[in-house]
Amino acid sequence: MSQWRLPNNLEDLLPSKAIKLETFRRALIDLFASNGYQYIMPSLLEYEESLKAHGKDLDIDTYKVVDQLSGRMMGISSDLTTQASRVDAYLMQGAEKESKLCYAGPVLRTKSKNGHSRELFQVGLEYFGSAAPAADLEVLTILINSLKLLGIKEITIDLNDLSIFQSIIQHINLNAQEKDDLLQAMILKDKSSASSLLIQLGNNKHADQLLALFNLYGDSSVIKELSALDPSNRVLMDAIKKLDELVLALSNVGAKVTFDFSDITGYQYHSGLVFSAYTDGFTAAIAHGGRYDNLNESLGLKRPATGFSLDLRYLVNNL
């Protein structure tokens, strides 16, 4: 019956999958709570201007509606990470102490990606107020334990540090449109298009370094290749040192570690360490996360933060 049809890339979860998702949700929230994370339930609606503060991609992903009370434009929640950051800012009121928040709930996005529904069930946690590598390690360890709790045993964690990319691209003189095209080429792993954009710069070592990032992926052996890229780049060498220390600390957690130094997904608000989790049987990453220090800097708020999230609906549909 046509009146029962849902819009494209949306679905009902029927009893067997619905109870599976709810069981997983409870288990994950209990795991987060046991590690000191407090549960929050952000509002389903935000005013549009608060969404624009977090970059163009988030704004494009968000459904917009007009508030019938005020006439202002509102957005339907498309990412609980940014909302958790807003909640943290409210709770801390300028204090510099650490806070740990977690969440689980539906979000809507205007487009579906990599086999996901347009309605995700986003579960995750955020660690605010610490720039220490120990915070990154804690978040990654809980992510790995979360996936194991869901019955996923073979886990690969793919790492990058966006400060490496940022330390190179800051020396490349492109106009706004050219830079945006270059960033999209990197996200799509389109080295040919990136090369076409950079060839206009002529003999430019930073352009060559940026193109070299496309080939720097795989196991820990690529770290040596990365360090040879520009030993005089202090940001790059500091990032390598932190990655080496992180890999050593993760060696007993039970996950394979790989690298992809051209993966700049989330560059608009991520900074420093970023990561994705993969496992057999899935066509896309099963979780994403990383550091997003000073996410609310445009609002006058500076605060280090790191975290991860996963789409529990996507996992339930494919496990």
N, C-alpha and C positions, 0 to 999 in steps of 0.2 A: 504494500500500500504506500503510495507516494508520500502521503502526509506523515509517514513514520520515518522517512529518510532523513539522515543527518547530513550536514554540509560535508564537503570533501575533507578527508584527513581528520575526521573526528569520529569517535566511537563510544558506545556504551561498554562498560566492563560488566559482563554477566557474572552470576554468582561465584563460579569456581575461580575466576581471575580476581574478582573483587575481594573475596575473602583472603586470597593469597597476597594481594597488595596490602590489605589492612594488617595481616599478620606480620609481613615484612616491615611495614611502617612502625608498628609497635616495638618490634625487636630493635630496629635502628635507633629510635628515639631513646629506648632504654640504654643502648650502648653509648650513645652520646652523653646521656645524663650521668652515666657511671664515670665518664671522663671530665665531668664538671661543666657541661654545656647546658644552658637554660633554654627551655622550649618557648618559642614565641609564635604567634599567629598574626602575621601582618595583614593589613587591610587589603581587600580585593581591588580597591580603587585608589589612585593617586592623582593629584593634579599634574597636568602635562609638563609644567615647568620643572618639576622635580625630576622627571624622567629625562628631560633634555640635558640635564646637568651631567648625565652619565654616558653621553656619546650618541652619535648618529645611529649606530646599529641597533641599540636598545630602543630608540625612538621609532625606528622603522618596524621593529618587531611587535610594537605595542598597538593593540586596538584602541581607538579613541571614541569617546562618547561625550555628549554635552550634559553637564550638570543642570538638571531642570530647576534647581533651586537658585543657583548663582549665575548660570549662563557661562561658566568657565569650562574649558575643555579638560576632560579627565582621561586617564589611561587605565585600562584593565591590566592588572598585574601580569607581567611577562617574565620577571626574574626576581626571585626572593632574595638573592644576594644583595642587590642594591637596596631593597627595603629593609633588610637586616642592618645594613650600614646606617640607614636613617634612624632605626630604632636604637641602635647603639649610641648615636649622637644625642638622642633624646635622654637616654638613661644616664649617660656620663655627664652631660651638662658641662663639658669643657674639662672634666677631670682626666688625668693622664693614666689612670689605672687600667689594668687589663679587664676584658670581659669576653665571655664565651657564650655564643648564642647558636641555637639550632632551630630548624623549621621543617615542616612537611606539609605540602598542600598543592592544589592545582594552580597552574598558570596557563595563560593563553598566549599564543604567538600567531602573528599574521601569516606566517609561512611554515610549512613542515620541512624538516631537514633530516636527511640520512635515516629514513625509516621511522622517524618519530611522528606521533600525532601532533596536531596543532594545539592540543590540550595535553600538557605535560603534568606529571605528578612529581614535583621537584622536592627532593629531600637533600638536606645538606647541613653544614655547620660553618661557622665563621669565628675566627680567633682574632680579636681586636686588641690593639695596644702593645703588641710585641713585634719588634723587628728582628728578633733573635732567630738564628737558624733552628733552635730548639722548637720554636713554634711551627715552622715548616715541617720538621720531622714529625711532630705530634699529629699534625693534620694528615700527613701522608700515611702514617701508621694507622690512624683510625679509618682512613679510606680503605686501606688494604683489609683491615679486620672487618669492615662493613661488607665488603664484597665476599669475603669468606663466609660471613654470617648468612648471606643469601645463597650459599652453595657454590660460589664461583671459586675454583681452586687455582687454576692456571691464570695468573694475573701478570700483565706487563705494564709497567709504569714508564711512560715516555716523558722525558724531561727537557726543558729548555730554560734559558734565562734571558728575558727580553732586554735586559740591560746591554747585552752583547749587540743585538740588532740596533738598539737605540744609540749606542756609542759609535756605530758606523754611519748610520743614515743621517746623523746630525751634521756630518761633513759633506753631504751630497746636496748640491744646489739644484733643487727642482721647484717649479711652481706648485701651487696647491693641487691642481688637477693632475699633474704628472706624479706627484707624490701619492695621491689617492690611487691612481692607476697602478703604481708600483706596489703599493701595499696589497691591493686586490690580487695582483699577479703572484705575490708571495703566498697569500692565503690559499690560492688555487694551485700552488706548486707549478706555476707556469714560468719556467726559467726563460723560455724563448721570448715571451712578451716583456719580461723584466729586462732582458738583455737589449731588446730593441729600444726600450725607454732610456737605458743608461749609456747606450753607444754614443749618444750626442755629446756626452761629457768628455769624449776622447780618452786619452791616457790618464786614468784616474784610479789610484790604488784603492780608494774606499769603494768605488763602484765594483772593482774586481773582488774585493773582500765580500761585499754583499752578495754577489753572484756565487761566490764560493760556498756560502752558507747552504745553498740548495743541495750540495753534495755531501754535507756534513750531517749524516744520520746513521744510526746503527748502534752497535755496542760501545763499550767504554774506549775502544781503540780510536774513535773519532775525536776524543778529547786531545790526543797528541796532535792530530791534524789541526784542530782549532787553535791550540796554543802557538802553532807555527804561523798562523795567519798574520798576527801582528804582536810580537812580544812587547812592543813599546806601548800598547794599549792597556793602561792600568785597569780600566773597568773590565775589559775582557779577561785579564789575568786573575783579577779578584773573583770574578764570576766562576772561573774554572776551579779555583781553590775551594769555593763554597760547594760546587757541584761534586768535587772529589770527596769532600767531607760528608756530604749528604749520602752519596752512594755507599760509602763505608758504613755509615750508621744504619742504612737500610738493608745491609747484607744479611741480617738475621730475621728480617720481617716476613720473608716468604714470598717475594715477588721478583720477577725479572726486571732489570732496569735498562732502558735504551734511551737514545737521544735523538732529537730532531731540531737542529738549530735554525731551520728556516720556518718552523711552525710559529707564526705570530698571531694565531687566533686569539681574539680578545685584547689585541694591542691597545684599543681605545681606553680601557680602564685598568688592564693588568700592568704590573710593573715587577721586574725581577723574576723570581722563579715561577714557572708555569708548568702544568703537567696534565696528562690525559692517561686514563686507564683503558686497557684493551684486554680482550680474552677471545678464545676461539668460539666460533659460532655466531659472532656479531659482525655486522658489516661496518660499524662505526664505533667510536669511543663509547665506553659505558659510563664514564665519569670524567669531569673536568674540574680543574681548580688551579690555585696559585695565589700569588701575592698581588694585592691591589692597594698598596700604600697610597694614602691621600686621595681616595676615591671622591670624597666630598670637598676637595680643595677649592673648587670653584665656588663653594658656599662659605669659604673661610674656615673650613675644618681640616686640620692635618692630623692624620692618624694612621699608623701602620696596621695592616690587616692581611690575613691569609685564610683560605678556606677551600671547600670543595662542594660540589653538588652533583646529583645524578637524577635521571628521570626514571622513577620507579615503575611507571606505566610501561615504558619501553623495555625495561628488564623483565617484567612479568610477562609481557607478550612474547618474549623470545627465549625465556629459560625453559 
